[in-house]
Amino acid sequence: MHQALLIPDVFLEIFAHVNQVLNPSSTGEKALARKSIAALATTCKTFHEPAMDLLWSKVDQLEPLLGCVTRLHPLIYHGGSRWDSTWSKGVEPLSAHEVRQFLRHSARVHSLSVQSDHFFHLLSVIPIEKCVFLRLQSLTWRLSTAKYLDLFLSPTLRRCSLFTINQNLKNIVTRCAALEDLSIKKLNFDASTADELSLLSDSVRLCKQLVTLSCPPLDWAAWEHLSNLPNLVRVGVRDVQTCSAPAWSLERNATNPTQFLNITALSLQVNSAGYIITVLRHSQFPSLTELKIETDLLSSEEAEQLFCALSNCKACQTLQQLEITVISGSRHQGSSLTAIPHLLCFAQLQTLRLVCCFSYIYLDNDLLLEAMSNWPHLRTLEIEGSCLHPSTVTFCGLFTALRLCPHLHTLRVLIDPVNIEIGPNKIQHTSLKTVDFDTLSPIVNTADVARIIFNVLPCVDQINQFTMHTEGWDEVNRHLKYLKAAVLH
């Protein structure tokens, strides 16, 4: 063996290259990487230990570890095929000797996903309060039961993803004091939801080292605790209630706004607009760069409160990405939202996606020009509202405003197809590549519209539609394709 391979940094770099998976969704590519690492483990003594560490560092299910038990191996890998969920039925629990076989590589496991509990009876000989994965850093627990969970609660645990809320949650955050990433993705709630969310909030208040948090709605005491965590940078709150469930309220008694000095990314996907309004109205996010809101607005008054609260949350000089999706009932269809004036204060905005399919989002030439002048760094602008009102944004107004956003590459707006006069000396916009237009009226002069787009937006190959209401855009695209082909020839 070459002497260079005796240098740890050299062969570890080789292992990292062999283990590299360019396409994480490719099963074949992952299998090939694992086979290569396994081959390195059998090459020589120098390679064996680091290769085995790498091979066992991430375990998607417990079956590979159970497969180390001599008695279980033919049951799990019968006929060379992958195991199914019935292999453990009727199988006797592990003996003390077999437990040692099962745990042979447990100290090497850094990341583990537990997706089934059909084999847990095999582990009954292990004391359930004992952690046997002492170096575990990441745990995904896709079960509704917390039985045997203690076996995996390592003091080194940094990331934990759960699909249930129960009394063990406090035990998790207490035993895993180094927890940095907590994700709770509860898929459905029953009548005990209020108790579960109270337990969730109490448990979150025990976390001291969180960097990222994703969970159902919290009470205000938990929000105030989060404001005191110096390392917390990402928070996501997602409400998984059915539409018929009562909306969550957020009671707050303090008078001064709560400062979240270090949060850079915030996601609020909650049916209750009142909950989101309370969070924004009584909070300040001076470091916020990303904000995603998804809610069900019941009235135009709530919409006004939401956008006012958003403009006053002290993120005007930092916010770069803003996505707002409003899911309104049909009884509010056709109502108007004056959202954009409240968003003009966000001077660093690079991405704005504003979707409200049942309400008209007011936008005209003057407001578009003012918006573009306030958002010089804009790269993506998508405004999708109800098409029941004709657009007052004309091609002339659009192209005038585009000059103020030279980096814009994606645009989605409702436009007036009738007034196609653009005036003289329109400057080409060479960054815009993806354009989605929609109109209420049919396009009469499709050839003229295509020629305007061809001359002013040379990098746009076709116009997409985000709804299918209007005739004429297919014809515009045919003319546009012909004009581009003519230039090439």
Disulfide bonds with the S-S distance in Angstrom:
none
